[in-house]
Amino acid sequence: MLGTYLFGLREGLEAGLIVFVLVAHLAGSGRRNAAGPVLAGAGAAVGVSLALGAALEFGPREPTPEARELIAGTLSIAAAALLTRTVFRTGRAALRGAEGSASGAGTGAGEVALGAGAGVSAVTAFLAVGREGPETAPFVWSSVRAASPSSAGGSFEPLTWVLLGLLTAALLGWLLHRVAVRTGRAGPSARTGAALLVMTAGVLASGVRDLQEARLLGGLADTAFDVSSAVPPDGWSGTFLGGALAFQPDPTVLQVTVWALYPVLALALFLSPIGSGPSARVKKQKATDEQAEGGASAGTTS
């Protein structure tokens, strides 16, 4: 049953790590109350996924593999888009706030600019978790069906192991969250933002692979490399790499291209200086101060 446990661990890590790092990133950016909406969105995704999984498993018809991949791919790309938006809006707003504070301009406007609102945070978490639903929920319900008294040789063992894998992933995600929160206390959330962007690259590349398997994108047969023998996807190394970075041992050329280009461009924009000098808000405040000083000097001279 080790394979069943590793399946639950990998699927839980793919969703849980992003959720916990997202909470730490928002908290480090000044959104101390972000945990509620994010966890609510994640919980809603779990509920919806289980409900749909039950309908598919016990209903009269089930979708084709291509339809499942299409759903998963669409949700993954939508999640990547919202994660990118959240990181840039909150992370760079926090950096502007720190820049303004260092320049004596205050942080009031920066707090307003932080606003990836509660609704956006909840939807982001919903998509980040829900994208795993088409694969995880049917597996969970098939384990439930296998444990039912009506099934031949029914056993709770598969269900127990997959739930243990999911719980282990939740614990590891919480521990990572605690580390990220402590790291983010030293200043704006550049570290957690960069970590989220690297994770988002995996989500985006995974979504591209899903759309290829759904026959919506071409290039499925163009494998960039295959290290399955060195990093088996059902082993410990493949589980942790797949859960943390959505790594696949046999990615397509398009998948690798997306995974390579996205973090380079996103991190370059995220970590670059904000503009060629002080931010627009700081410049405006500085000009206002200079005008006030000039007016005071003129009044004193006259």
N, C-alpha and C positions, 0 to 999 in steps of 0.2 A: 504493500500500500504506500510505499515511499513515493511512487509516481503521483498518486492522488494528492498526497500532502504537498509535494512540490508544485503541482498545478495550482492548488489554492494559495500557496505562498507567492508564486509568481504573479497571479492575477491580482492578489491583494496588494502586492508591492507596486504594481503598475498604477493602481489608482490611489492607494493610501499615501505613498511618498509624496506625490504631487500635492495632495490635500494638506498634509501637515506642513510641508515647506511653504505652501501658499499662505497658510495662517501665520507662520513665522515671518514671512516677507511683509505681509500687511501690518503685522504688529510692529516690526522694525521700521516701517514707513510712517508710523503714527496712528495706524488704525488698531488701537488696542481692543476694540469691541468687534473685531472681524471674525473671531472664532465662531460666534453664533450663526451668522448667515452662511458661512462656509460649511460648517458641520450640518446645518439644516439642508443645504443643497445636496451634500453628499448622502445624507440619510434618505432624502427624497429619491435620489437616483437608485439607491439600493432597493427601496420599496417598489419603484416602478419596474426595475429590472426583474425582480423576483415575480411580480405580478405578470409581466409579459412572458417571462420564462415558463411560469405555470400554465399560462394559456397555450403556449406553443407545445409544451411537453404533454399536456393532458387533453389538448383540443383535438378536433378531428383532422386538422391539417397543420402542417408545419412549413415554414418558408424554405426555399431552396438555399443551399450554401452561398450562392451568389447574392441573394437578398440579404442574408446575415452580414456578409462582408461589406455590402453597400451601406447598411445601417452603421456598422462599426466604423467604416472609413469616413463617412459623413460626420459622425459625432466626433471622431478624432480630430479632423481638420477644424471643425467649429471650436473644439476645446483649445486647440493650438492657437487659433486666432484670438480667443478671449484671454488666454493666459498671457500672450504677448502684449495685448492691450493693457492688461492689469499691471504687468511688470513695468511697462514704460510709464504709465500714468502715475502709479504710486511711487515707484522707485526714483524716477527723475524728479518728481514733485518734491520728494523728501530731500534730494540733493539740492534742489533750488532753495528749499527752506533753510538748509544748513548754510548755503552760500549767502543767503540774505541775512541770516543771523550773524554770520561772521563779518558781514559788511555793515552791520548796525541797522539793517532795514527791517528787522522784526520777522516774525513767522506767521502772522495772521493770515496773509494771503496764501501762504504755502499750505496751511491747514485746509483752506477751501479747495485748493488744487488737488489735494490728495484723493478727491472723491471718487474712486471706483466704488459706487454706492453698494449698499447691502444687497440690492437686487442683482447687480452685476456679479458680485462675489458669489452669491448663491448659485447663479446660473453657471458660472465658470466651474464651480465644484461639481455641480450636477452633471455637466458634460464630461468633466475629467473622470468621474466615477462611472457614469452611464455608458461611456464608450466600451467598457469591459462587459457590459450586460449581455450582449448577444452571444458571447462565448461562455461566460461564467454561469449565468443563471440557468441555462439548459442543463449544464453539467451538474449543478447543485440539485435540480429537480429530478434528473435521472438517477442521482444517488438516493433521493427520497423514495422514488418509485422502487428502486432495488431493495430498499429496506422495508417496503410494505409487506404485510403478511400474505397478500395474494400472489406475490412474486415467488417463483421457484427458488428455494435456497436463499430467501431474503436475509439481508445482513445490514446492520447499521454501520459496519466498518468503513465503507467508502465515504459515507456522509460525515462520519466522525473525523476522518483524516482530512477531508477537504476543509471542514470548519476549523480544524486545528491549524491548517496552513493559513487560512484567512486571519485567524486571531494572532498568529505569529507575525504576520505582515503588519497588522494594526499596532502591535507592540513595538516593532522595529520603527515604524513610522512615527510613533509618539516619542521614542527615544531620540530620533533624528530631529524632531521638532524642538525638543528641549535643548539640544546642542545648538540648533540654528538660532533659537531665541537668545541664548546666552551670548552667542557670537554677535548678534545684531544689536546688543545693548551698547556696543562701543560707538555706534554712529549709524548713519543711513544704511539702508539694506542693500548695498551693492553686492555683497556676497550671496545673500539669499536670492536676489534678483538674477544674478548670473547663473546660480544653480538651477533656478526655475527655467531659464532660457535653454540651458543644456538639456534638461528633462523634456522641455517642449519640443526640441529638435527630434527627440525620439518619438514623441506622440505624433508629430507631423509626418515623419518618415513611415511610421506604422500605419497611419491613415492612407498614405499613398500606396503602400503594399496591399492594404485591404481593398482599395479601389481597383488595383490591378487584378486581384483575385476575383473581384466582382465583374471583371471584363469591361469596366468603364474606362480604364487606362491600359495602354499597351505596355509591352516590355517585360511581361511576367517571366518569359523564358530567358531573358538576358541577365544571368546571374553574375554579380560582380566578383564574388569569391565564395568559397564554401569551407568553413572551418568546423563543420559539424562533428568531425572525429575528435578534434581538440577541445571544442566547447559544445558538448551535446546539449540540446535545448531542454532535455528532461533530466539533466544533472544539476548539481549544486551551482557550478559556475554559470551555466546557462540560465538557471533560475534567477540568480541575483543580478546578472547583467541584463537579462530580459526585463526584470521587474524595475530596476533602477533607471535604465537607459533605453528600454524597448529594443534591446539588441537582438538581432536574429543572426544565426550563424551562416545563413545562405541568402543575403539580401540581393535585391536586384540593382542594376546600375542606376536606375532612376531613384530608388530608395536611398542609396549611398550618396548620390548627388545632392538630394534634399537634405540629408542629415549633415553633410559636410558644409554646404553653403549657408544654411539657415543660421547655425550658431555663430559663424564668422561674421556675417552681416549684422545679426541682432546684437551680439556682444560688442561689436565695434561701435554701433550707434548708442547702445545703452551706457557703455563705459567711457565714451568720448566726452570731452568738456562740453558743457552746455553752451553752445554758441562759441564764438571766437573770443568772448570776454565775459563780463558779468551778464546775468540773465536780464531780460527786458524789464522785469519788475524792479530789479536792483538798480538798473540804469535810470528808470523813471524816478525812483526814490532819491537817487543821488542828484538828479537834475533839480528835483523839488527842493532838496536841502540847499543846493548851491544858489537857487533863486532866492530862497529865504535869507541866506547869509548875505547875498548881494543887496537885498532890500534893506536888511538891518544896517549894513555898512553905509548905504546911501543916506539912510535916516540919521545916522550918527554924524556923518560929514556935514549935512545940511544943518 
